[in-house]
Structure formats: C-alpha cells, structure tokens
Amino acid sequence: MFRSLGFMTFAAAMFEPAVAYAHHSAAPYDLTREVVFEGTVTKLEWQNPHVLFTLETRSADGSAVQQEIEVAGLSLVRAWGLPRDAIAPGEDVVVRAWPARRGPQARALGVDVKTVDGRTYPLNLQASSYSFRPSIAAPVNGLAGQWVPTVQSFNGMFEFVSSPLPYTEEGRAARAALVSALQASGVANGFCEPMPPLHLMLVPDLRTIEVNDSSVVISYEAEGMYQRRIVDMDSTAHPADIVPVTEGHSIGRWEGDALVIDTVGQLPHRAGSFAVPSTASTRLVERLKLSQDRRQLEYTFTIEDPAYFTQPISYTASWDHRPDLEPSAVRCDPDNARRAVEQ
C-alpha cells in the first residue's frame, strides 16, 4: 500500500524501497511486473490494517478461479478517495496488481481498482494512477479540525531518508543492526502495535486536532489503532522523572499562530527514528502552521539525538484539511494483520 511504507512498513520503508505495508515487507510480491484481474467481487472485508477482497475470475480453460487481493487499510484507502460503496460483493471490477512470487492464484497485492462506472481508485500509494485530491475545503482559522498528510509529502520522505544523513559511527551501526533485524523478520510495526510520534505524524491517515486552553490533543486513526498525543500547553519544561511511553512526553507553546511541540521520553520502538532506536537523548521538535491560503497545514519535524546524529535533521510535509472525513471506527484486527504476513 505504500511505496516503501511500504507504510505500512514505515520503518522497513526507510531502507527498503520495495515495501508494501507498514506491517510487513513486500518481498512476497513481484513488484517488477503487473497482472490484471477481471472478475466479480465474491468477498470483501473492510478491515484495518488491511482491506482484503476476493474476485471470481476465469482461467484460460474457462473454469472459475478465486483470486484474493490484499489492499491498504480501510482508514488509508478512505483518505485516498475510495468510498466504501465503490465496490461490493456481486460487482464486476478490474484490478491491477503485483503478483505473488510463490505462483499463480496466490494472493496478489492490489495497485488500483476500476469499477463499472469507469472510475479508478488507488489501492496502494505506489499506484501510477494515483491522482486523488480532496475537494478544496474552505479556509480555516486555526489548527483544530481533521487533517491528512499528502501522498506527495509521504513519498518525499523516502527520498529524504535515502539521502546521506549525519549519522555518528554509533548511529550508523545501530541503524544497520535495526535494518538487518527488520528485514530478517519482515515485520516493521508488528500486529496492531502502537506507533511512535514521527510515524503517526507522517503516515497519510486521518488525524484530528483539538485545541484547548491547557492542552492540544492530536488523535490518530493509525490503521485502527486510535492513538492520542496530549500536548501540555501549561508547562515550560519536561518533568525530571518522565516514565517513557510510546508517544513520549510533549509540551507545547505558540509562536505567533504556529504550534511548536517538544517531545522527549519516547519508549524505544523497533521502528525507532529513521531506523535508529530511540535513546534517552532523543528529542523531537515539531512545528505546525497553516499555509498561506489556510487550506493546508505545514508540518516540520526536527530530530535531535547527539548519540546517533552529528547535527539535527529536519523535514517538512503538507497536510490537507479534510472536514469530509471521520474516523472509520474499525479497530486494528491482529488476525487480519497476521493474514497479510503469513501467506
């Protein structure tokens, strides 16, 4: 579903340009060639972290064949423009996909789907036909509301991390060890496992911002994980006795109309920050500000970690205002995640 996130393999995506999910590598699929399936939808599971559906197609001798297609999570494809009523059991569709390496009729990885009305919808961020743009929402007056990072920003992240980064010797060694472990396991984020802040802020999924007097709350659909970050707006310093958690401890301040978030105390995660495990010295500084036309949000992160980087590193992404979206209310299903891995 992703380009190297394959996202869904956000961590593995950092070092494997051919990843298909935030949860596992695209290694089971042959991304060098495409196949096209024409048939009738016989089964459809609108699930997180993966939508799965089955087509009844015809083999060369005319016999019926059941072909399973793996897709991005429900929360993701909704954000990319695929409505739940676009495909349904009994409908005829044409699916472009990457075939499984283990042979014909094995589950394929969907690229896009064409429906009877002639519309084509992306099933994967690497789809060449991917052209969805949200309707232009009215300008907003603040950060509160629903937002989705643009696909361009997300994919641009991979170009950024593939460029030389200022790792220390210790950082290069830690990154190499983590990359090796992730590639060996084929799993980046596990089965419905909470993700760290940087992953949450960059994946093109729905997030909602609530602005209060004493806090800013950012809620994420995160493929059905429904995580929250609470930014303390009253404190000017982090407490000395922070207990590390996945989301870290965040304090915030306003610089004009821009929100600046300072986060420390992240619990070490297998995905880490740029495929480097978080350390006690890791600091994530984020800046959120409305674009000039007030229809997008500019998100910039800076990572400081003297243990692994010789200098801070930064990247800027754009988020679309998406008042048309609400959380899907479909929670991440571990069994669904395992099926995508255990082919």
One Martini backbone bead per residue (centre of mass of N, CA, C, O) as a GRO file, in nm:
protein
  343
    1MET     BB    1   0.048   0.065  -0.008
    2PHE     BB    2   0.327   0.141  -0.035
    3ARG     BB    3   0.604   0.230  -0.113
    4SER     BB    4   0.780   0.172   0.155
    5LEU     BB    5   0.585   0.115   0.365
    6GLY     BB    6   0.553   0.024   0.301
    7PHE     BB    7   0.397   0.160   0.603
    8MET     BB    8   0.331  -0.001   0.661
    9THR     BB    9   0.651   0.012   0.666
   10PHE     BB   10   0.800   0.242   0.770
   11ALA     BB   11   1.069   0.133   0.853
   12ALA     BB   12   1.136  -0.042   0.612
   13ALA     BB   13   1.100   0.191   0.418
   14MET     BB   14   1.367   0.333   0.490
   15PHE     BB   15   1.534   0.077   0.333
   16GLU     BB   16   1.286  -0.031   0.143
   17PRO     BB   17   1.152   0.045  -0.167
   18ALA     BB   18   0.975  -0.252  -0.159
   19VAL     BB   19   0.729  -0.184   0.024
   20ALA     BB   20   0.380  -0.251   0.134
   21TYR     BB   21   0.385  -0.228   0.458
   22ALA     BB   22   0.373  -0.137   0.787
   23HIS     BB   23   0.404  -0.456   0.861
   24HIS     BB   24   0.538  -0.549   0.579
   25SER     BB   25   0.691  -0.685   0.335
   26ALA     BB   26   0.705  -0.713  -0.035
   27ALA     BB   27   0.857  -0.984  -0.096
   28PRO     BB   28   0.607  -1.174  -0.194
   29TYR     BB   29   0.629  -0.967  -0.432
   30ASP     BB   30   0.627  -0.870  -0.780
   31LEU     BB   31   0.730  -0.538  -0.868
   32THR     BB   32   0.816  -0.585  -1.189
   33ARG     BB   33   0.510  -0.677  -1.225
   34GLU     BB   34   0.189  -0.700  -1.385
   35VAL     BB   35  -0.156  -0.767  -1.320
   36VAL     BB   36  -0.487  -0.861  -1.448
   37PHE     BB   37  -0.816  -0.854  -1.300
   38GLU     BB   38  -1.127  -1.002  -1.398
   39GLY     BB   39  -1.432  -0.961  -1.199
   40THR     BB   40  -1.610  -1.082  -0.915
   41VAL     BB   41  -1.717  -0.997  -0.616
   42THR     BB   42  -1.729  -1.231  -0.327
   43LYS     BB   43  -1.533  -1.075  -0.118
   44LEU     BB   44  -1.540  -0.837   0.173
   45GLU     BB   45  -1.292  -0.660   0.385
   46TRP     BB   46  -1.334  -0.393   0.606
   47GLN     BB   47  -1.013  -0.336   0.726
   48ASN     BB   48  -0.778  -0.330   0.996
   49PRO     BB   49  -0.483  -0.293   0.812
   50HIS     BB   50  -0.661  -0.466   0.586
   51VAL     BB   51  -0.789  -0.501   0.284
   52LEU     BB   52  -1.001  -0.771   0.164
   53PHE     BB   53  -1.044  -0.946  -0.155
   54THR     BB   54  -1.255  -1.138  -0.383
   55LEU     BB   55  -1.227  -1.294  -0.702
   56GLU     BB   56  -1.404  -1.405  -0.985
   57THR     BB   57  -1.243  -1.581  -1.228
   58ARG     BB   58  -1.086  -1.685  -1.540
   59SER     BB   59  -0.945  -1.920  -1.696
   60ALA     BB   60  -0.831  -2.044  -1.989
   61ASP     BB   61  -1.063  -2.290  -1.957
   62GLY     BB   62  -1.312  -2.133  -1.785
   63SER     BB   63  -1.261  -2.160  -1.498
   64ALA     BB   64  -1.303  -2.095  -1.176
   65VAL     BB   65  -1.138  -1.825  -0.984
   66GLN     BB   66  -0.995  -1.744  -0.672
   67GLN     BB   67  -0.893  -1.403  -0.601
   68GLU     BB   68  -0.674  -1.253  -0.387
   69ILE     BB   69  -0.670  -0.918  -0.236
   70GLU     BB   70  -0.443  -0.680  -0.126
   71VAL     BB   71  -0.476  -0.395   0.095
   72ALA     BB   72  -0.513  -0.135   0.240
   73GLY     BB   73  -0.642   0.024   0.480
   74LEU     BB   74  -0.935   0.169   0.546
   75SER     BB   75  -0.826   0.445   0.650
   76LEU     BB   76  -0.659   0.495   0.389
   77VAL     BB   77  -0.849   0.462   0.139
   78ARG     BB   78  -1.037   0.684   0.228
   79ALA     BB   79  -0.824   0.916   0.209
   80TRP     BB   80  -0.777   0.838  -0.115
   81GLY     BB   81  -1.105   0.795  -0.225
   82LEU     BB   82  -1.235   0.516  -0.118
   83PRO     BB   83  -1.539   0.416  -0.103
   84ARG     BB   84  -1.744   0.174   0.032
   85ASP     BB   85  -1.947   0.191  -0.235
   86ALA     BB   86  -1.757   0.114  -0.482
   87ILE     BB   87  -1.745  -0.179  -0.358
   88ALA     BB   88  -1.909  -0.507  -0.401
   89PRO     BB   89  -2.069  -0.772  -0.384
   90GLY     BB   90  -2.134  -0.853  -0.736
   91GLU     BB   91  -1.919  -0.681  -0.862
   92ASP     BB   92  -1.750  -0.549  -1.130
   93VAL     BB   93  -1.388  -0.566  -1.183
   94VAL     BB   94  -1.060  -0.406  -1.217
   95VAL     BB   95  -0.731  -0.536  -1.133
   96ARG     BB   96  -0.431  -0.408  -1.035
   97ALA     BB   97  -0.124  -0.605  -0.983
   98TRP     BB   98   0.094  -0.781  -0.774
   99PRO     BB   99   0.241  -1.071  -0.777
  100ALA     BB  100   0.317  -1.358  -0.651
  101ARG     BB  101   0.604  -1.556  -0.612
  102ARG     BB  102   0.448  -1.847  -0.550
  103GLY     BB  103   0.225  -1.801  -0.768
  104PRO     BB  104  -0.053  -1.868  -0.898
  105GLN     BB  105  -0.338  -1.760  -0.704
  106ALA     BB  106  -0.208  -1.600  -0.521
  107ARG     BB  107  -0.185  -1.346  -0.342
  108ALA     BB  108  -0.232  -1.009  -0.422
  109LEU     BB  109  -0.119  -0.672  -0.484
  110GLY     BB  110  -0.281  -0.393  -0.493
  111VAL     BB  111  -0.307  -0.096  -0.693
  112ASP     BB  112  -0.592  -0.095  -0.857
  113VAL     BB  113  -0.945   0.004  -0.922
  114LYS     BB  114  -1.209  -0.069  -1.157
  115THR     BB  115  -1.521   0.035  -1.219
  116VAL     BB  116  -1.824   0.040  -1.391
  117ASP     BB  117  -1.800   0.373  -1.406
  118GLY     BB  118  -1.468   0.414  -1.471
  119ARG     BB  119  -1.332   0.425  -1.206
  120THR     BB  120  -1.019   0.492  -1.033
  121TYR     BB  121  -0.861   0.332  -0.750
  122PRO     BB  122  -0.649   0.330  -0.498
  123LEU     BB  123  -0.448   0.062  -0.316
  124ASN     BB  124  -0.170   0.219  -0.358
  125LEU     BB  125   0.084   0.456  -0.338
  126GLN     BB  126   0.227   0.339  -0.618
  127ALA     BB  127   0.018   0.421  -0.801
  128SER     BB  128   0.007   0.565  -1.113
  129SER     BB  129  -0.313   0.650  -1.082
  130TYR     BB  130  -0.262   0.841  -0.860
  131SER     BB  131  -0.505   1.141  -0.818
  132PHE     BB  132  -0.608   1.222  -0.553
  133ARG     BB  133  -0.823   1.497  -0.449
  134PRO     BB  134  -0.949   1.699  -0.246
  135SER     BB  135  -1.171   1.900  -0.177
  136ILE     BB  136  -1.187   2.229  -0.147
  137ALA     BB  137  -1.161   2.377   0.135
  138ALA     BB  138  -1.223   2.594   0.350
  139PRO     BB  139  -1.093   2.817   0.520
  140VAL     BB  140  -0.906   2.840   0.815
  141ASN     BB  141  -0.828   2.967   1.161
  142GLY     BB  142  -0.695   2.683   1.249
  143LEU     BB  143  -0.587   2.363   1.367
  144ALA     BB  144  -0.854   2.268   1.399
  145GLY     BB  145  -0.925   1.933   1.293
  146GLN     BB  146  -0.900   1.767   0.986
  147TRP     BB  147  -0.618   1.555   0.872
  148VAL     BB  148  -0.395   1.485   0.576
  149PRO     BB  149  -0.133   1.374   0.446
  150THR     BB  150   0.035   1.384   0.174
  151VAL     BB  151   0.163   1.178  -0.060
  152GLN     BB  152   0.403   1.350  -0.145
  153SER     BB  153   0.525   1.379   0.138
  154PHE     BB  154   0.558   1.084   0.201
  155ASN     BB  155   0.735   1.004  -0.046
  156GLY     BB  156   0.956   1.224   0.010
  157MET     BB  157   1.074   1.086   0.261
  158PHE     BB  158   1.241   0.868   0.106
  159GLU     BB  159   1.436   1.062  -0.025
  160PHE     BB  160   1.547   1.178   0.233
  161VAL     BB  161   1.649   0.902   0.372
  162SER     BB  162   1.839   0.833   0.114
  163SER     BB  163   2.006   1.042   0.203
  164PRO     BB  164   2.255   1.175   0.356
  165LEU     BB  165   2.314   1.132   0.697
  166PRO     BB  166   2.430   1.252   1.024
  167TYR     BB  167   2.586   1.008   1.134
  168THR     BB  168   2.719   0.833   1.358
  169GLU     BB  169   2.880   0.556   1.423
  170GLU     BB  170   2.663   0.454   1.616
  171GLY     BB  171   2.425   0.510   1.425
  172ARG     BB  172   2.508   0.324   1.190
  173ALA     BB  173   2.512   0.064   1.356
  174ALA     BB  174   2.218   0.075   1.459
  175ARG     BB  175   2.083   0.084   1.184
  176ALA     BB  176   2.195  -0.179   1.065
  177ALA     BB  177   2.078  -0.365   1.284
  178LEU     BB  178   1.777  -0.289   1.244
  179VAL     BB  179   1.747  -0.348   0.946
  180SER     BB  180   1.824  -0.645   0.964
  181ALA     BB  181   1.594  -0.730   1.157
  182LEU     BB  182   1.355  -0.638   0.976
  183GLN     BB  183   1.424  -0.802   0.723
  184ALA     BB  184   1.418  -1.080   0.862
  185SER     BB  185   1.112  -1.053   0.969
  186GLY     BB  186   0.915  -0.850   0.789
  187VAL     BB  187   0.857  -0.659   1.043
  188ALA     BB  188   0.777  -0.345   1.175
  189ASN     BB  189   0.489  -0.306   1.370
  190GLY     BB  190   0.340  -0.547   1.382
  191PHE     BB  191   0.041  -0.629   1.564
  192CYS     BB  192  -0.118  -0.369   1.647
  193GLU     BB  193   0.108  -0.150   1.701
  194PRO     BB  194   0.214   0.112   1.832
  195MET     BB  195   0.324   0.431   1.731
  196PRO     BB  196   0.534   0.668   1.691
  197PRO     BB  197   0.520   1.001   1.633
  198LEU     BB  198   0.649   1.022   1.347
  199HIS     BB  199   0.462   0.821   1.212
  200LEU     BB  200   0.192   0.958   1.281
  201MET     BB  201   0.265   1.240   1.126
  202LEU     BB  202   0.314   1.101   0.815
  203VAL     BB  203   0.087   0.928   0.769
  204PRO     BB  204  -0.189   0.900   0.532
  205ASP     BB  205  -0.395   0.977   0.780
  206LEU     BB  206  -0.617   1.038   1.012
  207ARG     BB  207  -0.633   1.356   1.194
  208THR     BB  208  -0.716   1.519   1.511
  209ILE     BB  209  -0.756   1.857   1.630
  210GLU     BB  210  -0.739   1.988   1.965
  211VAL     BB  211  -0.801   2.312   2.112
  212ASN     BB  212  -0.689   2.422   2.423
  213ASP     BB  213  -0.581   2.596   2.686
  214SER     BB  214  -0.392   2.337   2.819
  215SER     BB  215  -0.428   2.179   2.533
  216VAL     BB  216  -0.325   1.943   2.277
  217VAL     BB  217  -0.510   1.714   2.070
  218ILE     BB  218  -0.396   1.417   1.897
  219SER     BB  219  -0.579   1.212   1.676
  220TYR     BB  220  -0.550   0.869   1.556
  221GLU     BB  221  -0.618   0.610   1.350
  222ALA     BB  222  -0.385   0.417   1.272
  223GLU     BB  223  -0.514   0.155   1.154
  224GLY     BB  224  -0.702   0.131   1.427
  225MET     BB  225  -0.544   0.241   1.698
  226TYR     BB  226  -0.617   0.508   1.836
  227GLN     BB  227  -0.426   0.750   1.900
  228ARG     BB  228  -0.272   0.979   2.150
  229ARG     BB  229  -0.175   1.325   2.189
  230ILE     BB  230  -0.065   1.520   2.468
  231VAL     BB  231  -0.029   1.869   2.490
  232ASP     BB  232   0.137   2.069   2.709
  233MET     BB  233   0.063   2.427   2.762
  234ASP     BB  234   0.172   2.498   3.071
  235SER     BB  235   0.449   2.392   3.028
  236THR     BB  236   0.821   2.461   3.008
  237ALA     BB  237   0.893   2.167   3.119
  238HIS     BB  238   1.017   1.871   3.180
  239PRO     BB  239   1.014   1.625   3.375
  240ALA     BB  240   1.251   1.432   3.551
  241ASP     BB  241   1.032   1.164   3.584
  242ILE     BB  242   1.003   1.019   3.319
  243VAL     BB  243   0.790   0.786   3.165
  244PRO     BB  244   0.818   0.596   2.913
  245VAL     BB  245   0.648   0.624   2.597
  246THR     BB  246   0.554   0.596   2.281
  247GLU     BB  247   0.464   0.915   2.255
  248GLY     BB  248   0.564   1.058   2.484
  249HIS     BB  249   0.657   1.386   2.604
  250SER     BB  250   0.453   1.686   2.571
  251ILE     BB  251   0.523   2.023   2.486
  252GLY     BB  252   0.387   2.361   2.438
  253ARG     BB  253   0.384   2.641   2.197
  254TRP     BB  254   0.342   2.972   2.087
  255GLU     BB  255   0.434   3.114   1.757
  256GLY     BB  256   0.200   3.275   1.716
  257ASP     BB  257   0.032   3.053   1.485
  258ALA     BB  258   0.240   2.845   1.591
  259LEU     BB  259   0.305   2.510   1.675
  260VAL     BB  260   0.518   2.388   1.937
  261ILE     BB  261   0.672   2.063   1.980
  262ASP     BB  262   0.808   1.892   2.269
  263THR     BB  263   0.976   1.566   2.264
  264VAL     BB  264   1.012   1.314   2.512
  265GLY     BB  265   1.020   0.993   2.633
  266GLN     BB  266   1.061   0.759   2.437
  267LEU     BB  267   0.989   0.454   2.363
  268PRO     BB  268   1.140   0.211   2.243
  269HIS     BB  269   1.142   0.121   1.893
  270ARG     BB  270   1.173  -0.074   1.619
  271ALA     BB  271   1.156   0.186   1.428
  272GLY     BB  272   1.214   0.445   1.541
  273SER     BB  273   1.444   0.689   1.400
  274PHE     BB  274   1.547   0.614   1.116
  275ALA     BB  275   1.631   0.324   1.207
  276VAL     BB  276   1.673   0.431   1.509
  277PRO     BB  277   1.692   0.400   1.817
  278SER     BB  278   1.583   0.525   2.088
  279THR     BB  279   1.691   0.759   2.328
  280ALA     BB  280   1.743   0.963   2.599
  281SER     BB  281   1.833   1.200   2.375
  282THR     BB  282   1.572   1.217   2.230
  283ARG     BB  283   1.438   1.484   2.014
  284LEU     BB  284   1.116   1.622   1.926
  285VAL     BB  285   1.049   1.882   1.688
  286GLU     BB  286   0.744   2.062   1.619
  287ARG     BB  287   0.573   2.233   1.339
  288LEU     BB  288   0.253   2.406   1.320
  289LYS     BB  289   0.111   2.552   1.014
  290LEU     BB  290  -0.053   2.749   0.822
  291SER     BB  291  -0.108   2.822   0.526
  292GLN     BB  292  -0.165   3.091   0.335
  293ASP     BB  293  -0.463   2.971   0.243
  294ARG     BB  294  -0.579   2.784   0.484
  295ARG     BB  295  -0.585   2.455   0.357
  296GLN     BB  296  -0.316   2.394   0.503
  297LEU     BB  297  -0.054   2.212   0.669
  298GLU     BB  298   0.257   2.276   0.817
  299TYR     BB  299   0.504   2.015   0.870
  300THR     BB  300   0.777   2.016   1.108
  301PHE     BB  301   1.069   1.827   1.173
  302THR     BB  302   1.303   1.768   1.452
  303ILE     BB  303   1.601   1.582   1.515
  304GLU     BB  304   1.759   1.509   1.830
  305ASP     BB  305   2.077   1.302   1.858
  306PRO     BB  306   2.394   1.273   1.971
  307ALA     BB  307   2.426   0.959   1.952
  308TYR     BB  308   2.335   0.951   1.615
  309PHE     BB  309   2.379   1.266   1.556
  310THR     BB  310   2.569   1.548   1.453
  311GLN     BB  311   2.285   1.670   1.365
  312PRO     BB  312   2.011   1.799   1.293
  313ILE     BB  313   1.694   1.690   1.148
  314SER     BB  314   1.476   1.782   0.862
  315TYR     BB  315   1.114   1.803   0.775
  316THR     BB  316   0.854   1.882   0.526
  317ALA     BB  317   0.498   1.882   0.536
  318SER     BB  318   0.167   1.821   0.406
  319TRP     BB  319  -0.172   1.902   0.503
  320ASP     BB  320  -0.495   1.823   0.457
  321HIS     BB  321  -0.805   1.942   0.467
  322ARG     BB  322  -1.068   1.700   0.617
  323PRO     BB  323  -1.401   1.743   0.677
  324ASP     BB  324  -1.506   1.465   0.528
  325LEU     BB  325  -1.378   1.313   0.771
  326GLU     BB  326  -1.403   1.013   0.967
  327PRO     BB  327  -1.375   0.778   1.164
  328SER     BB  328  -1.425   0.434   1.103
  329ALA     BB  329  -1.437   0.240   1.371
  330VAL     BB  330  -1.200   0.037   1.284
  331ARG     BB  331  -1.016  -0.185   1.430
  332CYS     BB  332  -0.739  -0.340   1.481
  333ASP     BB  333  -0.664  -0.670   1.346
  334PRO     BB  334  -0.451  -0.921   1.414
  335ASP     BB  335  -0.553  -1.135   1.214
  336ASN     BB  336  -0.537  -0.956   0.966
  337ALA     BB  337  -0.233  -0.900   0.988
  338ARG     BB  338  -0.133  -1.195   0.969
  339ARG     BB  339  -0.246  -1.261   0.687
  340ALA     BB  340  -0.044  -1.057   0.544
  341VAL     BB  341   0.212  -1.232   0.636
  342GLU     BB  342   0.087  -1.538   0.633
  343GLN     BB  343   0.122  -1.689   0.322
   0.00000   0.00000   0.00000
